[in-house]
Amino acid sequence: MSPSPSFSWLRFCLRLALALAAAWLALLAGASGVYTWRLLHPGCTPSASQAEGFEAVTLPVAPGLALRGWWRPPQDGAVVLLLGGLGAGRDAMLPQARRLAARGFGVLTLESRTCAGQASGLGAQETQELAAMLAFAQDQPGVDWVGALGFSVGGAAVLLGAAQQDEIRAVVAEGNYADLYDEMTAVPAAPLSVQWQVQRAVALWYRLLSGRWPGQVRPIQALADIAPRPVLLVHGEAEVERTRGRRQAAAGPSATLWVVPGAGHGQYLSAGAAAFDQHVVAFFLQARAAPQP
């Protein structure tokens, strides 16, 4: 006895629906996977072969990973470690480094691990870079104080790393996110919409590719662990809501916030060298002068 036409039609529709659902899941997984892979492998911004007043150094960061940087010794024993953003070369933080060096600080920059062909951890894995930089600085003659400054994912890394390294006495984080999962899902999207699904798929791919859930990468949580050491959060006026700058400042018992008027992501020096010196350089000078425990 053959199935009724209505039953055959229902079975066909069910199979078609399952096939379409499988095709959509494959497309979603493939597209979000490619996007996430590219996000973690952004390449590397080229760097100059020489930087006036700086010495080229190479730091061992992890087994099989050595990264290039620029080093300038301090005049008074104080050093600031500088980490750039996603795909940054060792030149990326030189403008900030030069402002600090003009006031006597030693400075050390370092290129992103993507310059060595490795995947970025979007701030989580880059705590290894900060630890290597700290070890290098402490090995230099006369160094008795170390601070750190990072931008974007570098800002996340210096907060996460300083929470683990008490030897870092003061931290400036520029344009860092508060919570990586929150950052990945920050753009409002209706539940189950295409954008909503893509956001969650990217978070899952980050977990698969990096070995950690993005919700575990929380610089905002590190702020409490850094206290009572001072922290300066720097966010542009155009980004401070997206980056949760004010929420982060409220979460840090020893944190203060500088909102740079009219600035977007990475445009903090657009306020002028004098404003940078007034907020960032002065912050490090004050932290350096404070009694050390």
Order of alpha helices (4+ residues) and beta strands (2+ residues): alpha-beta-beta-beta-alpha-beta-alpha-beta-alpha-beta-alpha-alpha-alpha-beta-alpha-beta-alpha-alpha
